[in-house]
Amino acid sequence: MDFFAAQNFKKISVIFTGSALLTLIIFYLMQALIAVGDVELNEKGIRIADVTMPDRDLELLMDIERPEEEEPPPETMPPEFDMTPPADLDNATPRPKFDFKGRKSGVFADGSYVPIFKVPPLYPRRAQERGIEGCVMLEFAVTKVGAVRDPVVLWSIPSGIFDRAAMRSALKFKYKPQIRDGVAIEVTGVLNQITFIIEDKDKSPDYSPEGCA
């Protein structure tokens, strides 16, 4: 029995020693393989190519030539009206005449209303074709903003011919409103005469139709 036990113990020792030696050899072999693999990856790994930018002078923003800015157009002025009478008076269009002197019964003082813009009326076609001249006396109110309100015909020569044209024109008049104690006020009873004259070279500058002084 002692002999066989000794033999078995010897076999077990040999097997254990061999296994340990084999394990150690395999361990070192794996370490060597891993080291070789890292070297190959480092040598054969993907390498990003260096990007070389061409030598170029950077243009500074201050060096860039800016386009010349165009000068703003001048403020548009309202068209000027040519008030010169036409040379050919025989073929001239009729000329309505204004009495620009606004009147209110009784009172004129500093800060009173002043006409600043008056629209010439349209000469009625029938009156023009027949050579009819005349005038219309209007009465209206000048509001706080300088507009005309409620024009009324006081009298007209000849009656009814120029009334509508005169009132339509008056509604487009503009006044500087009357100021009292620093406040704009409405003025009623303003009178304005509009005279309708057909141009003629034989008529004097002070000419007025009969009855329209």
C-alpha positions in Angstrom: 0.0 0.0 0.0 2.8 2.4 0.9 4.4 1.8 -2.5 1.2 2.5 -4.5 0.4 5.6 -2.5 3.9 7.0 -3.1 3.5 6.3 -6.9 0.1 8.1 -6.9 1.5 11.1 -5.0 4.4 11.3 -7.4 2.0 11.3 -10.4 -0.2 13.9 -8.9 2.8 16.1 -8.2 4.1 15.8 -11.8 0.6 16.6 -13.2 0.2 19.6 -10.9 3.7 20.9 -11.7 3.2 20.5 -15.4 -0.2 22.2 -15.3 1.3 25.2 -13.4 4.2 25.4 -15.8 1.8 25.2 -18.8 -0.4 27.9 -17.3 2.6 30.2 -16.7 3.8 29.6 -20.3 0.4 30.5 -21.7 0.2 33.6 -19.6 3.5 35.0 -20.8 2.6 34.0 -24.4 -0.7 36.0 -24.2 1.2 39.0 -22.8 3.6 38.8 -25.7 0.8 38.6 -28.3 -1.0 41.6 -26.7 2.2 43.7 -26.8 2.8 42.8 -30.5 -0.8 43.7 -31.3 -0.5 47.1 -29.8 2.7 47.8 -31.8 1.0 46.8 -35.0 -2.0 48.9 -34.3 0.2 51.9 -33.6 2.3 51.3 -36.7 -0.6 50.5 -39.0 -3.3 52.5 -37.4 -5.3 55.1 -39.3 -3.5 58.4 -39.5 -5.3 61.7 -40.3 -3.5 63.6 -42.9 -2.2 67.0 -41.9 -4.2 69.7 -43.6 -2.0 72.5 -44.8 -3.7 75.8 -45.5 -2.2 77.9 -48.3 -0.3 80.9 -47.2 -2.7 83.8 -47.6 -2.9 87.2 -46.2 -6.2 87.6 -44.3 -8.1 90.7 -45.4 -9.0 92.8 -42.5 -12.4 94.3 -42.4 -11.0 97.7 -42.2 -9.1 97.2 -45.5 -12.1 96.1 -47.5 -13.3 99.0 -49.7 -16.8 99.9 -48.8 -19.1 101.0 -51.6 -19.8 104.7 -51.5 -23.1 105.5 -49.9 -25.5 107.3 -52.1 -26.6 110.7 -50.8 -30.3 110.7 -49.9 -32.4 112.5 -52.5 -33.4 116.0 -51.5 -36.8 116.4 -49.9 -39.5 116.6 -52.5 -40.9 120.1 -52.6 -44.5 120.7 -53.7 -44.7 121.8 -57.3 -44.7 125.4 -58.0 -47.7 126.8 -59.8 -47.1 129.2 -62.6 -49.2 132.2 -61.9 -48.1 134.0 -65.0 -51.1 134.7 -67.3 -50.9 132.8 -70.6 -49.5 134.7 -73.6 -52.4 133.7 -75.9 -55.3 135.3 -74.0 -57.8 134.5 -76.7 -57.5 130.8 -76.1 -56.9 131.0 -72.4 -59.1 129.1 -69.9 -61.4 131.1 -67.6 -59.8 132.5 -64.5 -61.7 132.4 -61.3 -60.8 135.3 -59.1 -60.6 135.2 -55.3 -61.2 137.8 -52.7 -58.6 136.6 -50.2 -59.5 139.1 -47.6 -61.4 137.0 -45.1 -63.9 139.1 -43.1 -65.8 138.6 -39.9 -68.3 141.1 -38.7 -66.5 143.3 -36.5 -63.3 141.9 -35.3 -59.7 141.8 -36.6 -56.9 141.3 -34.2 -53.5 139.7 -33.7 -53.8 136.0 -34.0 -56.7 136.2 -36.4 -57.4 133.5 -38.9 -55.4 133.8 -42.1 -56.0 132.0 -45.5 -53.0 129.8 -46.4 -54.3 127.7 -49.2 -57.2 128.1 -51.6 -58.2 125.7 -54.4 -59.4 127.4 -57.6 -62.9 126.3 -58.5 -63.8 124.5 -61.8 -65.3 126.9 -64.3 -68.8 125.5 -65.2 -68.7 124.3 -68.8 -72.0 125.7 -69.8 -71.1 129.2 -68.5 -67.7 129.0 -70.3 -69.3 128.0 -73.6 -71.8 130.8 -73.3 -69.2 133.4 -72.2 -71.0 134.0 -68.9 -69.0 135.6 -66.0 -70.0 136.3 -62.5 -69.2 135.9 -58.8 -70.4 134.2 -55.6 -70.3 135.6 -52.0 -69.9 132.8 -49.5 -70.2 132.7 -45.7 -68.7 129.8 -43.7 -67.0 128.9 -40.5 -63.2 128.3 -40.0 -62.8 125.5 -37.6 -60.1 125.1 -34.9 -57.9 123.1 -37.3 -58.3 125.7 -40.1 -60.8 123.8 -42.2 -64.0 125.3 -43.8 -67.4 124.2 -42.5 -70.9 124.8 -43.6 -70.4 127.1 -46.6 -73.5 129.1 -47.6 -74.2 131.3 -50.6 -75.3 134.8 -49.6 -75.7 136.0 -53.1 -74.4 135.2 -56.6 -74.3 136.9 -60.0 -75.9 135.5 -62.1 -78.0 133.5 -59.6 -77.4 129.8 -59.5 -74.7 129.6 -62.2 -71.6 129.4 -60.1 -73.0 128.5 -56.7 -72.1 124.8 -56.6 -68.6 125.3 -58.1 -67.8 128.0 -55.5 -69.0 125.9 -52.5 -67.0 122.8 -53.6 -63.9 125.0 -53.9 -64.4 126.6 -50.5 -64.6 123.2 -48.7 -61.0 122.7 -49.8 -59.7 126.0 -48.4 -57.1 125.9 -45.5 -56.7 128.6 -42.9 -54.4 129.3 -40.1 -56.9 129.1 -37.2 -57.6 132.1 -35.0 -55.7 131.9 -31.7 -57.1 133.5 -28.5 -55.3 133.2 -25.2 -53.0 130.5 -26.7 -56.0 128.3 -27.8 -57.4 127.8 -31.3 -61.0 128.8 -31.6 -63.6 128.4 -34.3 -64.7 131.5 -36.2 -68.1 131.8 -37.8 -69.4 134.4 -40.3 -66.3 134.4 -42.5 -67.0 136.0 -45.9 -65.3 135.2 -49.1 -66.1 136.2 -52.7 -65.1 134.1 -55.6 -65.2 135.8 -59.0 -65.3 133.9 -62.3 -63.7 135.7 -65.3 -63.0 134.6 -68.8 -59.5 135.8 -69.8 -59.3 138.3 -72.6 -56.4 140.5 -73.7 -58.6 143.6 -73.7 -59.5 143.2 -70.1 -57.5 145.2 -67.5 -56.0 143.5 -64.4 -58.6 145.2 -62.2 -61.5 144.0 -64.4 -64.6 142.6 -62.6 -67.9 141.3 -64.0 -70.8 143.7 -63.7 -72.1 143.7 -60.1 -69.0 142.0 -58.7 -67.0 144.8 -57.2 
